[in-house]
């Protein structure tokens, strides 16, 4: 009976540990570049997500994963094993998405203004190309 419980618990932990997917390797590299350039928007604190993961479902709720939060709440003393990681990864993922959306919005605004200048004849094609490269470099990950 005790062995069955251990096996069931291990299987449950293995299944639920997949809840903390986090960022892919290229996204982690891009996240690090955003951080290095000072462009990262920290909407959620990864440290707070990890700390809240020690509470019943806290890391998942903090990371806007409400379904997993309820599951982790129900599995609470065991969820301490994976929910801090889930909260940390979710916070980083939210920050990554917020940063990408912000940079894309700013880039689109600047490119739209540049297109208008070209359309109105305020700049020529050579100046447009030069300014477009500057904008791409400013908001790109290179």
Buried (B, 14 or more C-beta within 10 A) or exposed (E): EEEEEEEEEEEBBEEBEEBBEBBEEEBEEBBEBBEEEEBBBEEBBBEBBBBBBEBBBBBBBBBEBEEBBBBBBEBEEBBBBBBBBBBBBBBBBBBBBBBBEBBEEBBEEBBEEBEEBBEEEEBEEEEBEEBBEEBEEEBEBE
